[in-house]
Amino acid sequence: MDHLYPTGMQQVVPELGRKLVCDIDARDMARYQQKRIDAEASPKTVNLEIGTLRAILKRFGQWVRLQPNVNMLATRDDIGRAITPEEETVLLQACGKSRSPLLFHSSLWRLKPGRGTAQFGRCNGATWTLKTAACNGVRTRRLPERGA
């Protein structure tokens, strides 16, 4: 079934998929939210699923009547931590082994902000080192360390 529905709909369709969009009401949405929370889905995940359903309902002009009565779940924004330099190295090494040629570069870009865009344009999918911006062993310039 996963291949039939876009992300965010795999859980919604079994619950609400037999209803016409004009028959879905705010109580259905609230029951769905509660059922997902009871199944230990995170509030953020449930909100994303409701957001996907909202987009569908908007497309068919049905969200306007539901919007005042549908509440998104409260989410925590204090979750997370900074990764250690060792974790960063492991992450970048794993990204470097990916089949996606851009994963390593985009991860490096996110983890080490502040370096120029030119160093990424010169390598085009070749191997980069972690501590210096080196493409196929040719050093282009030193990357700033974390927090610099």
HUGI-V131578 format. One record per pair of residues at least 4 apart in sequence whose ideal C-beta (glycine too) atoms are under 8 Angstrom apart, sorted by the first residue. I is the first residue (numbers start at 1). J is the second residue. D is the distance in whole Angstrom. If there is no record, write none. Layout:
I & J & D
I & J & D
//
This chain:
1 & 5 & 7
1 & 10 & 7
1 & 13 & 8
2 & 10 & 6
5 & 9 & 4
5 & 10 & 6
5 & 13 & 6
6 & 52 & 7
7 & 52 & 7
8 & 12 & 7
8 & 48 & 5
8 & 49 & 5
8 & 51 & 7
8 & 52 & 3
8 & 53 & 8
9 & 13 & 5
9 & 49 & 8
9 & 52 & 6
9 & 53 & 8
11 & 15 & 7
11 & 36 & 6
11 & 41 & 7
11 & 49 & 6
12 & 16 & 6
12 & 17 & 7
12 & 32 & 7
12 & 49 & 6
12 & 52 & 7
12 & 53 & 5
13 & 17 & 4
15 & 32 & 5
15 & 35 & 7
16 & 24 & 6
16 & 28 & 6
16 & 32 & 6
16 & 53 & 7
19 & 23 & 5
19 & 24 & 5
19 & 28 & 7
20 & 24 & 8
21 & 56 & 7
21 & 57 & 6
21 & 60 & 5
21 & 62 & 5
22 & 60 & 8
22 & 62 & 6
24 & 28 & 5
24 & 29 & 7
24 & 53 & 8
24 & 57 & 7
24 & 62 & 7
24 & 66 & 7
25 & 29 & 7
25 & 66 & 7
25 & 69 & 8
26 & 30 & 6
26 & 66 & 5
26 & 69 & 3
26 & 70 & 5
27 & 31 & 6
28 & 32 & 6
29 & 33 & 6
29 & 50 & 7
29 & 53 & 7
29 & 66 & 7
29 & 70 & 5
30 & 34 & 6
30 & 70 & 8
30 & 71 & 8
31 & 35 & 6
32 & 36 & 6
32 & 49 & 8
32 & 50 & 8
33 & 37 & 6
33 & 46 & 5
33 & 50 & 7
33 & 73 & 6
34 & 38 & 6
35 & 39 & 6
36 & 41 & 4
36 & 45 & 7
36 & 46 & 5
36 & 49 & 7
37 & 41 & 6
37 & 43 & 7
37 & 46 & 6
37 & 73 & 7
41 & 45 & 5
41 & 46 & 5
42 & 46 & 7
42 & 75 & 8
43 & 47 & 6
43 & 73 & 4
43 & 74 & 6
43 & 75 & 5
43 & 76 & 8
44 & 48 & 7
44 & 75 & 5
45 & 49 & 7
46 & 50 & 6
46 & 73 & 6
47 & 51 & 6
47 & 72 & 5
47 & 73 & 6
47 & 75 & 7
48 & 52 & 7
49 & 53 & 7
50 & 54 & 6
50 & 70 & 7
50 & 72 & 7
51 & 55 & 7
52 & 56 & 7
53 & 57 & 6
54 & 58 & 6
54 & 63 & 6
54 & 70 & 8
55 & 59 & 7
56 & 60 & 7
57 & 62 & 4
57 & 63 & 4
57 & 66 & 7
58 & 62 & 8
58 & 63 & 4
62 & 66 & 7
63 & 67 & 6
66 & 70 & 5
83 & 87 & 4
83 & 88 & 5
83 & 91 & 7
84 & 88 & 7
85 & 89 & 7
85 & 146 & 6
86 & 90 & 7
87 & 91 & 6
88 & 92 & 6
88 & 111 & 6
88 & 146 & 7
89 & 93 & 6
89 & 130 & 6
90 & 94 & 6
91 & 95 & 6
91 & 107 & 7
91 & 111 & 8
92 & 96 & 6
92 & 104 & 7
92 & 107 & 6
92 & 108 & 6
92 & 111 & 7
92 & 130 & 6
93 & 97 & 7
93 & 130 & 8
94 & 98 & 7
95 & 103 & 5
95 & 104 & 4
95 & 107 & 5
95 & 108 & 8
96 & 104 & 5
96 & 127 & 7
96 & 128 & 7
98 & 103 & 4
98 & 104 & 7
101 & 105 & 8
101 & 125 & 4
102 & 106 & 5
103 & 107 & 6
104 & 108 & 6
104 & 128 & 7
105 & 109 & 6
105 & 120 & 5
105 & 123 & 8
105 & 128 & 7
106 & 110 & 6
107 & 111 & 6
108 & 112 & 6
108 & 128 & 7
108 & 143 & 8
109 & 113 & 7
109 & 120 & 7
111 & 146 & 7
112 & 143 & 5
112 & 144 & 6
112 & 146 & 7
114 & 144 & 5
114 & 148 & 7
115 & 119 & 6
115 & 133 & 7
115 & 141 & 8
115 & 143 & 6
115 & 144 & 6
117 & 121 & 6
118 & 122 & 7
119 & 123 & 8
119 & 133 & 4
119 & 140 & 5
119 & 141 & 6
122 & 135 & 6
122 & 140 & 6
123 & 128 & 6
123 & 135 & 4
123 & 136 & 7
123 & 140 & 8
126 & 135 & 5
126 & 136 & 5
127 & 135 & 7
127 & 136 & 6
128 & 133 & 7
128 & 134 & 6
128 & 135 & 6
129 & 133 & 8
129 & 134 & 4
131 & 142 & 8
131 & 143 & 7
132 & 139 & 5
132 & 140 & 8
132 & 141 & 7
132 & 142 & 5
132 & 143 & 6
133 & 139 & 7
133 & 140 & 5
133 & 141 & 5
133 & 142 & 7
133 & 143 & 5
134 & 138 & 6
134 & 139 & 5
134 & 140 & 7
135 & 140 & 6
144 & 148 & 4
//
